[in-house]
């Protein structure tokens, strides 16, 4: 097995693959990247048994087809630290891989490719095409609401809901919920719901750098596979039912209030400095076209700030986690934020004034 490849061509796909590989593995071979050379094409595979990334690179020339696994992070570090534009000569000698570039020489230990675990995928029942930029935006607008190591394991992921021509992404940690909804671009003629695991969502968000690319997305009840340029991304899915959140829309609401996003964001950031470090609670006193933000902490520090708002409804006092509110406001694309509170003060909606693709719901807290 022997080939020559440009360092610049190899580096980006190798970084994508290594990001999937866990630093601590139950199987030593899972710390390696699988390299397969056949007919002027190099295929690299990395996996943690839950997620797999396969990247295909064209070679100008290759001889001695074959496959082998090499330590992923060491291979990446070597490529990363070589000069831009350099060429890497790769050659397999018995159980060692020899790398040569300019005056640099490296020898890496290997493990046999036949011991690399297969990523068993079920038959895919559904398929649709989607713009990569659309999915990337949806992931970035919802990813921060996913739970982390929650006992309700279905919350440690993201709901992908396809309803004919509509795509909906939903994430929640039980205290807040974000929804992104957009048009797929063509009819799919089916309705389906799947839950992507937290790590898969994070890796996908990192992977989708080209907003103009087209994705081919295939999925079943157990697996998802996404074709993106020369990369194939695969992941197992969370086998569970996402909670029904539609009831939160079917209730009475108070008059919406309009506020400049940046003013609210800055004020929240300043007032939060003196909030309780554990609970981060801030009280919103709303009324007479004025919003007063206030907080205090166990050290008896206090902060408050007043903001002009456009509000015609009943006066109200309600408290929220400041970080949850900041996350929501920071993800709005418009200059204005629309804040709508349920009549029973059980939830608060934050969205954009016109044609919002993104909605954020946060539950109040007691201070």
C-alpha positions in Angstrom: 0.0 0.0 0.0 1.6 3.2 -1.2 0.4 6.7 -2.2 1.3 10.4 -2.3 -1.1 13.1 -1.2 -1.0 16.8 -0.6 -1.0 17.8 3.1 -3.6 20.5 2.4 -6.0 18.0 0.7 -5.7 15.6 3.6 -5.8 17.9 6.7 -9.5 19.1 6.7 -11.1 15.7 6.2 -8.8 14.1 8.7 -9.7 16.8 11.3 -13.4 16.0 10.7 -12.8 12.3 11.3 -10.7 12.8 14.4 -13.3 15.0 16.0 -15.7 11.9 16.1 -13.1 9.6 17.7 -13.2 9.5 21.5 -9.9 10.0 23.3 -10.6 7.0 25.6 -11.8 3.9 23.9 -12.9 0.5 25.1 -11.2 -1.0 21.9 -7.7 0.2 21.0 -8.5 0.1 17.2 -11.2 2.7 17.6 -8.4 5.3 18.4 -7.2 4.6 14.8 -8.4 5.9 11.5 -9.1 3.3 8.8 -7.3 4.0 5.5 -8.4 2.2 2.3 -6.7 2.8 -1.1 -8.2 1.6 -4.3 -8.1 2.9 -7.9 -6.6 6.3 -7.1 -9.0 7.0 -4.2 -8.2 7.2 -0.5 -11.1 6.5 1.8 -10.7 7.4 5.5 -13.1 6.2 8.2 -13.4 7.2 11.8 -16.0 5.9 14.3 -16.9 5.6 18.0 -19.5 2.9 17.2 -22.3 5.4 17.6 -21.2 7.9 14.9 -19.1 7.3 11.8 -17.6 9.7 9.2 -16.3 8.4 5.9 -14.3 10.8 3.7 -13.2 10.1 0.1 -10.2 11.8 -1.5 -8.9 11.5 -5.0 -5.2 10.6 -5.5 -3.2 11.6 -8.5 -1.6 8.2 -8.4 -1.5 5.2 -6.1 0.1 1.8 -6.2 -0.3 -1.3 -4.1 -4.0 -1.1 -3.1 -4.8 -2.0 0.4 -6.1 -1.0 3.8 -4.7 -0.4 7.3 -5.5 1.6 10.4 -3.1 4.1 12.0 -3.3 6.2 15.2 -5.7 9.0 14.3 -4.5 11.8 16.5 -0.8 11.2 15.8 -1.5 11.1 12.1 -3.4 14.3 12.4 -0.7 16.1 14.4 1.9 15.1 11.9 -0.1 16.5 9.0 -1.1 19.6 10.9 2.5 20.6 11.7 3.9 20.0 8.3 4.4 23.1 6.1 1.5 24.3 3.9 1.7 22.9 0.4 3.9 20.0 1.3 3.4 16.5 0.0 3.2 13.3 2.1 4.5 10.0 0.9 2.7 7.2 2.6 4.1 3.6 2.5 3.1 0.5 4.4 6.0 -1.8 5.5 4.8 -4.9 7.3 3.2 -3.6 10.5 4.6 0.0 10.2 3.5 3.0 8.1 6.3 5.2 6.8 5.5 8.8 6.3 7.9 11.1 4.4 7.6 14.8 3.6 10.5 17.0 2.6 13.3 16.1 5.2 10.8 14.8 7.8 10.4 11.0 8.4 7.9 9.3 10.6 7.1 5.7 11.4 3.7 4.8 12.9 2.5 1.6 14.4 -0.6 0.0 12.8 -3.5 -2.4 13.6 -5.0 -4.7 10.9 -8.0 -3.2 9.0 -9.9 -6.5 9.3 -10.2 -5.9 13.1 -11.9 -2.5 12.5 -15.6 -2.8 13.7 -18.3 -2.5 11.0 -20.9 0.2 11.4 -24.1 -1.9 11.0 -26.9 0.2 9.5 -30.5 -0.8 8.9 -32.3 -0.3 5.7 -33.3 3.3 5.1 -37.0 3.9 4.8 -36.9 7.7 4.1 -34.9 10.0 2.0 -34.9 13.7 1.1 -32.6 16.4 -0.3 -31.9 19.6 1.7 -29.7 22.6 1.5 -26.8 22.3 3.9 -27.0 26.0 5.0 -30.7 25.5 6.0 -29.9 22.4 8.2 -26.8 24.1 9.6 -28.9 27.2 10.6 -31.5 25.0 12.2 -29.0 23.1 14.2 -27.3 26.2 15.4 -30.6 27.8 16.5 -31.6 24.8 18.6 -28.4 23.0 19.7 -27.9 25.1 22.8 -31.2 23.9 24.3 -30.3 20.2 24.3 -30.0 18.6 27.7 -26.7 17.1 28.8 -26.7 13.7 30.5 -30.4 14.0 31.6 -32.0 10.9 32.9 -34.7 11.6 30.3 -32.4 10.4 27.6 -34.7 11.6 24.8 -33.9 15.2 25.8 -30.1 14.5 25.2 -30.7 15.0 21.6 -32.6 16.9 18.9 -36.0 16.1 17.3 -36.0 16.1 13.5 -39.6 16.3 12.2 -40.4 16.0 8.5 -43.9 16.8 7.5 -44.1 16.7 3.7 -42.5 20.0 2.6 -41.7 21.2 6.1 -38.7 20.6 8.3 -38.9 21.2 12.0 -36.0 20.9 14.5 -36.8 21.0 18.3 -34.5 20.8 21.3 -35.4 21.1 25.0 -33.7 20.5 28.4 -37.0 20.6 30.3 -36.6 24.2 31.3 -36.6 25.8 27.9 -37.3 24.8 24.3 -36.2 26.0 20.9 -38.0 25.4 17.6 -36.7 26.0 14.1 -39.0 25.5 11.2 -38.4 26.0 7.4 -39.3 24.8 4.0 -37.5 21.7 2.6 -37.8 22.9 -1.0 -39.7 19.9 -2.4 -42.5 17.6 -1.2 -41.4 14.4 0.6 -44.9 12.9 0.8 -44.4 11.5 4.2 -44.3 12.5 7.9 -41.6 11.2 10.2 -39.9 12.0 13.6 -36.5 10.9 14.7 -34.2 12.0 17.5 -30.5 12.7 16.8 -28.1 12.2 19.7 -26.3 15.2 21.2 -22.9 14.3 19.9 -24.2 13.6 16.4 -25.9 17.1 16.3 -22.6 18.8 17.5 -20.5 17.0 14.9 -23.0 17.7 12.1 -23.0 21.4 13.0 -19.2 21.4 12.7 -19.2 19.4 9.5 -21.6 21.6 7.4 -19.3 24.4 6.5 -20.5 24.9 2.9 -23.9 26.5 3.0 -24.4 26.0 -0.8 -23.9 22.3 -0.8 -26.8 19.9 -1.1 -27.4 17.1 1.4 -28.9 13.7 0.7 -30.4 12.6 4.0 -31.5 9.0 4.5 -32.9 7.6 7.7 -34.8 4.8 9.4 -36.1 4.3 12.9 -32.6 3.4 14.1 -30.0 5.2 11.9 -29.4 8.3 9.8 -27.0 8.7 6.9 -26.1 12.1 5.4 -24.1 12.5 2.1 -22.3 15.9 2.1 -19.9 16.6 -0.7 -17.2 13.8 -0.4 -18.2 12.9 3.2 -20.7 10.3 4.4 -21.9 11.0 8.0 -23.7 8.2 9.8 -25.2 8.0 13.3 -27.4 5.8 15.4 -30.6 7.4 16.6 -32.2 7.7 20.1 -35.0 5.1 20.3 -37.6 7.1 22.1 -40.6 9.4 21.6 -40.0 13.2 22.0 -42.5 14.8 24.4 -45.6 16.5 22.9 -44.9 20.2 23.2 -47.8 21.4 21.1 -50.0 22.1 24.2 -47.8 25.1 25.0 -49.2 26.9 21.9 -52.8 26.2 22.8 -53.3 28.7 25.6 -54.1 32.3 26.2 -51.3 34.9 26.0 -50.8 38.4 27.3 -50.1 41.4 25.0 -46.7 40.9 23.3 -44.0 43.4 24.1 -41.4 44.7 21.6 -37.9 45.6 22.6 -34.6 46.3 20.9 -32.6 43.1 21.0 -29.2 44.5 21.6 -30.4 46.8 24.4 -32.0 43.8 26.2 -29.0 41.7 25.7 -26.6 44.3 27.1 -28.9 45.0 30.1 -29.3 41.3 30.9 -25.5 40.8 30.7 -24.9 43.7 33.2 -27.6 42.8 35.7 -26.7 39.1 35.6 -23.3 40.0 37.1 -24.9 40.2 40.6 -27.4 37.4 40.2 -27.2 34.2 42.3 -24.3 32.2 40.8 -26.2 28.9 40.9 -29.7 30.0 39.8 -28.9 33.1 37.7 -32.4 34.5 38.3 -33.5 37.9 37.1 -36.9 39.5 37.7 -38.7 41.2 34.9 -41.2 44.0 36.0 -43.3 44.9 33.0 -45.7 47.9 32.7 -46.3 51.4 31.4 -43.9 51.0 28.5 -41.1 50.2 30.9 -39.2 47.0 31.6 -37.2 46.8 34.9 -34.6 44.1 35.2 -33.5 43.4 38.8 -31.6 40.8 40.8 -29.9 40.1 44.1 -27.7 37.4 45.6 -26.9 35.8 49.0 -24.1 38.3 49.5 -26.9 41.0 49.5 -25.6 42.6 46.3 -28.3 44.1 44.1 -28.6 45.3 40.5 -31.4 46.9 38.4 -31.8 48.5 35.1 -34.8 50.1 33.2 -35.5 49.8 29.5 -38.1 51.5 27.3 -40.4 49.0 25.6 -43.5 49.0 23.4 -46.2 47.4 25.7 -49.9 48.1 26.1 -50.9 45.2 28.4 -51.4 44.5 32.1 -48.5 45.1 34.5 -46.6 41.9 35.4 -43.7 40.7 37.4 -42.0 37.4 36.4 -38.5 35.9 36.9 -36.3 33.9 34.5 -32.9 32.3 34.3 -30.7 35.1 32.8 -28.6 32.7 30.8 -31.6 31.1 29.2 -32.9 34.6 28.2 -29.5 35.6 26.8 -29.2 32.4 24.7 -32.7 33.1 23.2 -32.1 36.8 22.5 -28.6 36.2 21.0 -30.1 33.7 18.5 -32.5 36.2 17.0 -31.5 37.6 13.6 -33.8 40.6 13.7 -33.1 43.9 15.6 -36.3 43.6 17.5 -37.3 40.9 19.9 -41.0 40.0 20.5 -41.6 38.6 24.0 -45.0 37.0 24.7 -45.9 35.6 28.1 -48.7 33.1 28.7 -51.7 34.5 30.7 -51.1 32.0 33.5 -47.4 33.0 33.5 -46.4 29.4 32.8 -44.2 30.1 29.8 -42.6 32.9 27.8 -42.1 33.0 24.0 -39.2 34.9 22.4 -39.2 35.4 18.6 -38.7 37.7 15.7 -41.4 40.2 14.6 -41.9 39.0 11.0 -42.0 35.5 9.5 -40.0 33.9 12.4 -38.3 30.7 11.6 -37.1 30.4 15.2 -39.1 30.3 18.4 -37.7 30.1 21.9 -39.8 29.1 24.9 -38.5 29.5 28.5 -40.2 28.5 31.7 -40.2 31.1 34.5 -38.5 30.5 37.9 -39.3 31.5 41.5 -36.8 33.8 43.2 
